[in-house]
Amino acid sequence: MDYDELYGRAEEKISESVDGDRFEIPDPETMQEGEKTIIKNFSKISGKLRRSEKHMMNFLRRELGVPGELDDSRAVFQGRLTDRKISEKIDQYVESFVLCPACSKADTKLVEEDKIKKMKCEACGTKQAVKQF
């Protein structure tokens, strides 16, 4: 076998195993209960983003401008919120606290250095301070 054949075989195997963008945010499963909006899969979303439920909840409460609380694996917000508004705020959270500003990968974690919260990318090594709230 020559180089071109080996390269072609390797490329086929790689394209079979790679399914495109491996990072997908689960759509929020919401329901209205009286004057409350409940995200039923909140735990699943925060787990997929690799962020604490408490951190994400604090962000959403502030950005949505409504009180809310964690209830097991659900998030409960006061008021009627649209799916679109919730999705927009989750996307904003991902942009600010999950995706690396240098390489745009989601392989990040929040660390605290010298009393400053930073996002550290495990893929490229970039560190950047994140907003406090």
Residue frames relative to the residue before (quaternion, step in Angstrom):
aa qw qx qy qz dx dy dz
M 1.0000 0.0000 0.0000 0.0000 0.00 0.00 0.00
D 0.3020 -0.7436 0.5642 0.1935 3.50 -1.02 0.77
Y 0.7581 -0.4116 0.2722 0.4263 3.53 -1.34 0.18
D 0.6680 0.5260 -0.3079 0.4269 3.59 0.86 -0.97
E 0.6524 0.5050 -0.3168 0.4679 3.60 0.99 -0.80
L 0.6587 0.5026 -0.3062 0.4688 3.58 0.93 -0.91
Y 0.6450 0.5199 -0.3153 0.4629 3.55 0.98 -0.87
G 0.6476 0.5260 -0.3078 0.4574 3.59 0.97 -0.85
R 0.6560 0.5017 -0.3064 0.4733 3.59 0.97 -0.85
A 0.6573 0.5060 -0.3108 0.4640 3.57 0.95 -0.88
E 0.6486 0.5255 -0.3155 0.4512 3.57 0.96 -0.86
E 0.6282 0.5296 -0.3286 0.4657 3.61 1.03 -0.77
K 0.6770 0.4969 -0.2961 0.4550 3.57 0.89 -0.95
I 0.6500 0.5078 -0.3180 0.4675 3.57 0.99 -0.80
S 0.6872 0.4822 -0.3025 0.4514 3.60 0.81 -0.90
E 0.6075 0.5423 -0.3579 0.4568 3.61 1.16 -0.49
S 0.7420 0.4342 -0.2339 0.4542 3.58 0.94 -0.86
V 0.6752 0.4563 -0.2942 0.4993 3.60 1.17 -0.45
D 0.1777 -0.8222 0.5360 0.0715 3.55 -0.67 1.09
G 0.6990 -0.4352 0.2719 0.4981 3.59 1.08 0.62
D 0.8017 -0.2170 0.2022 0.5190 3.53 -1.01 -0.85
R 0.2628 -0.8103 0.5045 0.1403 3.57 -0.40 1.20
F 0.6642 0.4869 -0.3045 0.4786 3.57 1.22 -0.28
E 0.1317 0.7726 -0.6081 0.1262 3.53 -0.55 1.20
I 0.3435 -0.7212 0.5667 0.2018 3.52 -0.96 0.93
P 0.4165 -0.6953 0.5111 0.2860 3.61 -0.74 0.93
D 0.4945 -0.6366 0.4966 0.3219 3.58 -1.04 0.75
P 0.4684 -0.6708 0.4814 0.3145 3.60 -0.92 0.79
E 0.2564 -0.7350 0.6105 0.1459 3.55 -0.94 0.95
T 0.0007 -0.8391 0.5414 -0.0532 3.54 -0.19 1.29
M 0.0243 -0.7591 0.6487 0.0488 3.50 -1.35 0.37
Q 0.3705 -0.7009 0.5686 0.2194 3.51 -1.22 0.61
E 0.0075 -0.7710 0.6365 -0.0189 3.54 -0.95 0.91
G 0.7875 -0.1318 0.0413 0.6006 3.57 -0.02 1.28
E 0.7614 -0.2869 0.2516 0.5241 3.56 -0.70 -1.11
K 0.5722 0.5653 -0.3890 0.4491 3.59 1.15 0.55
T 0.2223 -0.7281 0.6315 0.1472 3.52 -1.25 0.61
I 0.1198 -0.8061 0.5792 0.0209 3.56 -0.77 1.06
I 0.1948 -0.7218 0.6510 0.1311 3.55 -1.01 0.92
K 0.3062 -0.8101 0.4773 0.1490 3.56 -0.25 1.31
N 0.7761 0.3262 -0.1730 0.5112 3.61 1.03 -0.72
F 0.1659 0.8335 -0.5099 0.1333 3.58 1.11 0.69
S 0.6380 0.5328 -0.3168 0.4569 3.59 0.98 -0.86
K 0.6522 0.5188 -0.3057 0.4604 3.55 0.96 -0.89
I 0.6555 0.5089 -0.3122 0.4624 3.58 0.95 -0.86
S 0.6953 0.4603 -0.2916 0.4687 3.61 0.78 -0.95
G 0.6189 0.5407 -0.3375 0.4590 3.60 1.10 -0.66
K 0.6551 0.5077 -0.3023 0.4709 3.57 0.98 -0.86
L 0.6907 0.4581 -0.2639 0.4934 3.58 1.09 -0.74
R 0.3306 -0.7675 0.4752 0.2754 3.59 1.32 -0.28
R 0.5209 0.5774 -0.4393 0.4497 3.53 0.96 0.99
S 0.5653 -0.6017 0.4332 0.3617 3.56 -1.14 0.54
E 0.5820 -0.5863 0.4379 0.3545 3.54 -1.12 0.69
K 0.6410 0.5474 -0.3202 0.4324 3.55 0.99 -0.88
H 0.6613 0.5076 -0.3072 0.4591 3.61 0.89 -0.90
M 0.6856 0.4769 -0.2819 0.4723 3.55 0.87 -0.96
M 0.6364 0.5341 -0.3217 0.4542 3.58 1.02 -0.80
N 0.6416 0.5213 -0.3220 0.4615 3.59 0.96 -0.86
F 0.6420 0.5159 -0.3198 0.4685 3.57 0.99 -0.81
L 0.6939 0.4830 -0.2877 0.4499 3.59 0.80 -0.99
R 0.6195 0.5360 -0.3473 0.4563 3.60 1.00 -0.76
R 0.6835 0.4856 -0.2852 0.4644 3.54 0.90 -0.94
E 0.7166 0.4656 -0.2591 0.4501 3.58 0.82 -0.97
L 0.7005 0.4421 -0.2695 0.4911 3.58 1.03 -0.73
G 0.3507 -0.7758 0.4607 0.2509 3.57 1.25 -0.40
V 0.6264 0.4956 -0.3485 0.4905 3.57 1.13 0.65
P 0.5201 -0.6083 0.4787 0.3610 3.58 -1.17 0.49
G 0.0597 0.7927 -0.6050 0.0454 3.53 -1.18 0.56
E 0.1269 -0.7863 0.6004 0.0725 3.53 -1.30 0.28
L 0.4710 -0.6355 0.5289 0.3074 3.51 -1.30 0.41
D 0.0287 -0.7777 0.6278 -0.0160 3.55 -1.00 0.89
D 0.7757 -0.2118 0.0647 0.5910 3.57 0.04 1.36
S 0.8056 -0.2215 0.1744 0.5211 3.61 -0.59 -1.08
R 0.6192 0.5464 -0.3275 0.4592 3.58 1.31 0.15
A 0.2615 -0.7016 0.6298 0.2067 3.51 -1.36 0.34
V 0.1318 -0.7948 0.5912 0.0371 3.56 -0.84 1.02
F 0.0795 -0.8000 0.5947 -0.0013 3.57 -0.72 1.15
Q 0.4481 -0.6531 0.5374 0.2895 3.55 -1.12 0.72
G 0.7489 0.3621 -0.2807 0.4788 3.57 -0.93 0.86
R 0.4829 -0.6449 0.5129 0.2964 3.52 -1.32 0.38
L 0.0376 -0.8007 0.5969 -0.0342 3.56 -0.58 1.21
T 0.4312 -0.6988 0.5040 0.2678 3.57 -1.03 0.75
D 0.6227 -0.5362 0.4197 0.3855 3.55 -1.24 0.52
R 0.6360 0.5531 -0.3200 0.4326 3.54 1.01 -0.88
K 0.6678 0.4995 -0.3015 0.4623 3.59 0.89 -0.93
I 0.6504 0.5057 -0.3157 0.4707 3.59 0.96 -0.86
S 0.6580 0.5098 -0.3079 0.4608 3.61 0.91 -0.89
E 0.6327 0.5320 -0.3282 0.4571 3.58 1.00 -0.81
K 0.6908 0.4734 -0.2850 0.4663 3.59 0.91 -0.88
I 0.6155 0.5140 -0.3519 0.4828 3.60 1.07 -0.62
D 0.6356 0.5166 -0.3245 0.4731 3.59 0.99 -0.80
Q 0.6348 0.5202 -0.3202 0.4731 3.58 1.03 -0.78
Y 0.6218 0.5317 -0.3290 0.4716 3.59 1.04 -0.79
V 0.6521 0.5158 -0.3112 0.4602 3.57 0.90 -0.95
E 0.6577 0.5183 -0.3039 0.4544 3.57 0.92 -0.92
S 0.7454 0.4267 -0.2207 0.4621 3.60 0.94 -0.89
F 0.8407 0.2321 -0.0613 0.4854 3.59 0.94 -0.88
V 0.7312 0.4110 -0.2502 0.4836 3.64 1.18 -0.07
L 0.7548 0.3830 -0.2271 0.4817 3.61 0.71 -0.99
C 0.4771 -0.6709 0.4971 0.2740 3.55 -0.98 0.94
P 0.4376 -0.7137 0.4777 0.2664 3.61 -0.82 0.94
A 0.6748 0.5009 -0.2979 0.4528 3.60 1.17 -0.47
C 0.8335 0.1751 -0.0659 0.5198 3.60 0.76 -1.01
S 0.4031 -0.7589 0.4249 0.2847 3.61 1.35 -0.05
K 0.4730 0.6480 -0.4672 0.3716 3.60 1.12 0.51
A 0.4725 -0.6882 0.4862 0.2582 3.52 -1.24 0.54
D 0.4761 0.6801 -0.4324 0.3519 3.59 1.25 0.17
T 0.3871 0.7211 -0.4781 0.3187 3.55 0.67 1.12
K 0.0950 -0.7542 0.6404 0.1096 3.51 -1.34 0.22
L 0.4375 -0.6710 0.5305 0.2773 3.53 -1.23 0.52
V 0.0123 -0.7844 0.6194 -0.0299 3.55 -0.86 1.02
E 0.2911 -0.7382 0.5774 0.1924 3.55 -1.22 0.45
E 0.0256 0.7848 -0.6159 0.0645 3.55 -0.77 1.14
D 0.8398 -0.0294 -0.0219 0.5417 3.57 -0.75 1.04
K 0.6669 -0.5350 0.2678 0.4442 3.57 0.98 0.97
I 0.5943 0.5135 -0.3761 0.4915 3.58 1.23 0.47
K 0.3382 -0.7358 0.5516 0.1999 3.56 -0.81 1.03
K 0.0235 -0.8050 0.5918 -0.0347 3.55 -0.81 1.09
M 0.3498 -0.6785 0.5993 0.2410 3.51 -1.28 0.49
K 0.1014 -0.7975 0.5942 0.0251 3.56 -0.73 1.11
C 0.3032 -0.7545 0.5591 0.1621 3.55 -0.81 1.07
E 0.3273 -0.7534 0.5425 0.1759 3.55 -0.80 1.04
A 0.6173 0.5487 -0.3457 0.4453 3.60 1.24 -0.26
C 0.8345 0.1618 -0.0650 0.5227 3.61 0.75 -1.02
G 0.5270 -0.6768 0.3870 0.3383 3.62 1.25 -0.14
T 0.4372 0.7087 -0.4570 0.3128 3.60 1.24 -0.05
K 0.1099 -0.7525 0.6451 0.0738 3.55 -1.15 0.73
Q 0.0637 0.7898 -0.6072 0.0585 3.55 -0.96 0.89
A 0.4850 -0.6446 0.5071 0.3036 3.54 -1.02 0.83
V 0.2117 -0.7629 0.5996 0.1171 3.55 -1.13 0.78
K 0.6539 -0.5242 0.3797 0.3918 3.55 -1.27 0.46
Q 0.3182 -0.7140 0.5918 0.1967 3.51 -1.13 0.71
F 0.0621 0.7851 -0.6161 0.0148 3.57 -1.13 0.59
